[in-house]
Amino acid sequence: MRVGIATVHTPGIHGGAEYLVDGLVEATHRAGHSIHKISLPFQFDPPAAAGVALGHCETVDFTSYGGGALDALICLKFPTYVMRHPGKRVWLLHQHRPAYDLYGTAYGWRMGEAQTDALRARIQQADRDALGGATPVFTIAKRVSERLMSSHGIASEVLYHPPANAPEFRCDPALPYIFAPSRLETLKRQHLLVEALSLSRGLSGMGAVFAGAGSLRPQLEALAEKLGVSERVRFVGAVSRAEMLALYSRCAAVFFGPLDEDYGYVTLEAMLSAKPVVTCADSGGPLEFVKDGETGFVVEPSPAAIADGFARLLAPPRTAAELGRQGRAHYDALGVGWDPVIERLLAGVGPRRAIPAEARGEAP
């Protein structure tokens, strides 16, 4: 079949969403389908840019589109799912969070501004129209499904998928560092680990390696200097996948404490590497995989609680190794893979005939 995969991207950024698209394209092609990738540039600021993107997608109808007659259209991110196609499926990464759970917080749009409030209402109505009808709706995680149900009462089916390079993750003998890979941005809360390192005597011989680019690196480096832990903290920036695999394989444990994450590849990548994870009680997606006391620890989002979690995990070292092995076993038991995802997304879709030019009102 001819399958369209629709998403949006921020030019110059290749993060978790882009790895998902890459994996979906590869898996769909491997299943024998012809792939047509549709990716629109998207910017989060100013807020009005979201309205422009929404308006553009509302004009797009892939029902015929030049006679190409896509058999299915898989839409991943706002606002692509408002495009029209009779074989549309939505596999939702997340809603436009500034208009939902981040609205009125330090992480989203300001509350009470007329233009932004109107745009928020417009986005929510568009979501109700596009996601609340007959279109099959899937999500990447239980947390995304919970938000969709809470905001609009729309039910959805969760489809877990593996991280990029999943077969290549490995576990090597641990070195004395905690690994924290993520963009250096506010929602990822790397500052909690920096502060935790300065609090716990049980972590005196332990360092931290932060991998990922982001706007907060200068502030985090300044914080480490201020707290006297700069010699124990390394910021390595954006790294290759090979370097990422190596950093996972040699770490003693992984920290991933974002605020209400959608899915979180970091958790799955740590489990594939047989490394335990310390996450936070409000971290969202990671809580679907981290079993407290079995594959890691779930703690309150405070430096003291995080320091205590790592102290319990790393003393004695065999605790971390055992929880890491249990994490790998838990991942294997989940049966996460691309084949079930493709099977569910394309269930009930069949090839469509190309629409003749005459039927489209065009010259033959």
VEXKOL-235070 format. One record per residue (C-alpha): y, z, x; residue in one letter. Coordinates in steps of 0.25 Angstrom, whole numbers, padded with zeros to 4 digits, always signed. Example, Ala and Ser with C-alpha at 12.3 -4.5 7.8 and 13.67 -1.06 7.14 Angstrom:
BEGIN
-0018+0031+0049a;-0004+0029+0055s;
//
This chain:
BEGIN
+0000+0000+0000m;+0015-0001+0004r;+0020+0013+0005v;+0035+0016+0006g;+0038+0029+0013i;+0053+0034+0010a;+0060+0045+0018t;+0074+0048+0024v;+0077+0051+0038h;+0089+0056+0047t;+0091+0046+0058p;+0087+0052+0072g;+0078+0063+0066i;+0063+0063+0067h;+0058+0076+0061g;+0047+0080+0052g;+0050+0071+0040a;+0050+0059+0050e;+0036+0063+0055y;+0031+0064+0041l;+0036+0050+0038v;+0029+0045+0051d;+0016+0052+0047g;+0017+0047+0033l;+0020+0032+0037v;+0008+0033+0047e;-0002+0039+0037a;+0002+0029+0026t;+0000+0017+0035h;-0013+0023+0040r;-0018+0024+0026a;-0016+0009+0025g;-0002+0007+0018h;+0010-0001+0022s;+0022+0008+0025i;+0036+0006+0022h;+0045+0017+0027k;+0058+0019+0020i;+0067+0029+0028s;+0082+0032+0024l;+0092+0038+0033p;+0096+0052+0027f;+0107+0062+0031q;+0108+0076+0026f;+0123+0078+0028d;+0132+0077+0021p;+0125+0080+0008p;+0130+0068+0001a;+0121+0059+0010a;+0109+0064+0002a;+0116+0059-0010g;+0118+0045-0004v;+0104+0044+0001a;+0099+0049-0013l;+0107+0038-0020g;+0102+0027-0010h;+0087+0031-0013c;+0090+0031-0028e;+0093+0016-0027t;+0080+0013-0020v;+0068+0007-0029d;+0056+0003-0021f;+0049-0002-0033t;+0050-0016-0028s;+0059-0016-0016y;+0059-0031-0012g;+0045-0033-0017g;+0039-0024-0007g;+0033-0015-0018a;+0029-0002-0011l;+0017+0004-0017d;+0022+0018-0014a;+0034+0025-0010l;+0033+0038-0003i;+0046+0046-0003c;+0048+0058+0007l;+0062+0063+0007k;+0074+0064-0002f;+0080+0055-0007p;+0069+0044-0005t;+0061+0049-0017y;+0071+0044-0027v;+0068+0030-0023m;+0060+0022-0033r;+0046+0017-0033h;+0034+0018-0042p;+0025+0022-0032g;+0034+0033-0026k;+0028+0046-0020r;+0036+0057-0015v;+0031+0066-0003w;+0043+0075-0002l;+0047+0081+0011l;+0058+0089+0004h;+0069+0088-0005q;+0083+0087+0000h;+0084+0102+0003r;+0099+0103+0004p;+0099+0100-0011a;+0088+0110-0014y;+0083+0123-0006d;+0094+0122+0005l;+0105+0120-0005y;+0116+0131-0004g;+0110+0136+0009t;+0115+0135+0023a;+0105+0123+0025y;+0109+0115+0013g;+0120+0110+0005w;+0131+0119+0000r;+0131+0124-0014m;+0142+0122-0023g;+0148+0109-0018e;+0150+0099-0029a;+0145+0087-0022q;+0133+0093-0015t;+0129+0100-0028d;+0130+0087-0035a;+0121+0080-0025l;+0111+0091-0025r;+0110+0089-0040a;+0108+0074-0038r;+0097+0076-0028i;+0090+0086-0036q;+0090+0077-0048q;+0086+0065-0040a;+0074+0074-0035d;+0070+0077-0049r;+0070+0063-0053d;+0063+0058-0041a;+0053+0069-0039l;+0050+0074-0053g;+0045+0061-0060g;+0031+0054-0058a;+0033+0052-0043t;+0022+0059-0036p;+0029+0070-0027v;+0022+0076-0015f;+0028+0085-0004t;+0025+0088+0010i;+0024+0104+0008a;+0023+0115-0002k;+0037+0119+0001r;+0042+0106-0003v;+0034+0106-0016s;+0039+0120-0019e;+0054+0116-0017r;+0052+0103-0026l;+0045+0112-0037m;+0056+0123-0036s;+0068+0113-0037s;+0063+0103-0047h;+0049+0108-0053g;+0042+0095-0047i;+0028+0097-0042a;+0023+0090-0030s;+0011+0089-0021e;+0011+0094-0006v;+0006+0084+0004l;+0005+0090+0018y;+0005+0081+0030h;+0002+0083+0045p;+0013+0083+0056p;+0015+0071+0065a;+0004+0070+0077n;-0004+0081+0070a;-0017+0077+0078p;-0010+0079+0091e;-0006+0094+0089f;-0014+0103+0099r;-0014+0118+0103c;-0013+0121+0118d;-0012+0135+0125p;+0001+0142+0120a;+0013+0144+0128l;+0023+0155+0125p;+0032+0148+0116y;+0035+0147+0101i;+0037+0132+0097f;+0047+0129+0086a;+0048+0114+0083p;+0059+0110+0073s;+0072+0104+0072r;+0083+0114+0076l;+0089+0115+0063e;+0094+0127+0054t;+0082+0126+0044l;+0072+0127+0055k;+0077+0141+0060r;+0073+0140+0075q;+0083+0152+0077h;+0073+0161+0071l;+0064+0159+0082l;+0075+0160+0093v;+0079+0173+0087e;+0064+0178+0086a;+0062+0176+0101l;+0073+0186+0104s;+0068+0197+0095l;+0053+0199+0098s;+0047+0205+0111r;+0034+0199+0107g;+0040+0185+0110l;+0046+0189+0123s;+0037+0179+0131g;+0038+0168+0120m;+0047+0156+0120g;+0051+0146+0109a;+0052+0131+0110v;+0060+0124+0100f;+0057+0109+0098a;+0066+0100+0090g;+0081+0095+0089a;+0091+0100+0080g;+0106+0104+0079s;+0103+0119+0081l;+0098+0118+0095r;+0111+0123+0102p;+0112+0135+0092q;+0097+0139+0094l;+0099+0138+0110e;+0111+0147+0108a;+0103+0157+0100l;+0092+0158+0110a;+0102+0160+0121e;+0109+0171+0113k;+0096+0178+0110l;+0092+0177+0125g;+0079+0169+0122v;+0084+0155+0127s;+0074+0156+0139e;+0063+0157+0129r;+0068+0146+0120v;+0067+0131+0122r;+0073+0120+0114f;+0066+0107+0117v;+0072+0098+0107g;+0065+0086+0100a;+0052+0084+0107v;+0041+0073+0106s;+0029+0075+0097r;+0021+0076+0110a;+0030+0087+0115e;+0030+0094+0101m;+0014+0094+0101l;+0014+0100+0115a;+0024+0111+0111l;+0016+0115+0099y;+0003+0115+0107s;+0008+0125+0117r;+0016+0135+0109c;+0012+0149+0105a;+0017+0147+0091a;+0026+0140+0082v;+0039+0144+0075f;+0043+0137+0062f;+0053+0144+0053g;+0061+0134+0045p;+0068+0137+0032l;+0059+0132+0021d;+0053+0120+0028e;+0047+0109+0020d;+0034+0107+0028y;+0036+0110+0043g;+0028+0102+0053y;+0029+0113+0063v;+0020+0122+0055t;+0009+0111+0055l;+0011+0107+0069e;+0010+0121+0074a;-0003+0122+0066m;-0009+0109+0072l;-0006+0115+0086s;-0013+0128+0082a;+0000+0136+0084k;+0004+0147+0074p;+0017+0146+0067v;+0028+0157+0063v;+0036+0153+0051t;+0045+0159+0041c;+0043+0164+0027a;+0054+0154+0022d;+0049+0142+0030s;+0043+0134+0019g;+0033+0124+0023g;+0027+0131+0035p;+0023+0142+0026l;+0013+0132+0020e;+0005+0132+0033f;+0008+0145+0040v;-0001+0156+0036k;+0005+0169+0040d;-0004+0177+0050g;-0014+0165+0050e;-0007+0153+0056t;+0006+0159+0060g;+0016+0169+0054f;+0026+0168+0042v;+0038+0177+0045v;+0052+0180+0039e;+0063+0170+0044p;+0069+0180+0054s;+0068+0181+0069p;+0062+0195+0069a;+0051+0190+0060a;+0048+0178+0068i;+0048+0186+0081a;+0038+0195+0075d;+0029+0183+0070g;+0028+0177+0083f;+0026+0191+0090a;+0014+0193+0081r;+0009+0179+0083l;+0010+0178+0098l;+0005+0192+0102a;-0006+0191+0105p;-0007+0176+0108p;-0020+0174+0101r;-0014+0177+0087t;-0005+0164+0089a;-0017+0156+0094a;-0026+0161+0082e;-0015+0158+0072l;-0013+0144+0078g;-0028+0141+0077r;-0027+0145+0062q;-0015+0137+0060g;-0022+0124+0065r;-0034+0127+0056a;-0025+0129+0044h;-0019+0116+0047y;-0032+0109+0048d;-0037+0115+0035a;-0025+0109+0027l;-0030+0095+0030g;-0016+0090+0032v;-0016+0075+0034g;-0009+0062+0030w;-0020+0055+0023d;-0020+0065+0011p;-0004+0063+0011v;-0005+0048+0010i;-0017+0049-0001e;-0008+0058-0010r;+0005+0050-0008l;-0001+0037-0012l;-0011+0041-0022a;-0010+0032-0035g;-0002+0022-0028v;-0007+0007-0027g;-0001-0006-0021p;+0010-0012-0029r;+0012-0027-0030r;+0025-0033-0024a;+0035-0036-0034i;+0038-0051-0034p;+0052-0056-0031a;+0054-0062-0045e;+0050-0048-0052a;+0061-0042-0043r;+0071-0052-0048g;+0072-0058-0034e;+0071-0072-0030a;+0056-0076-0026p;
//
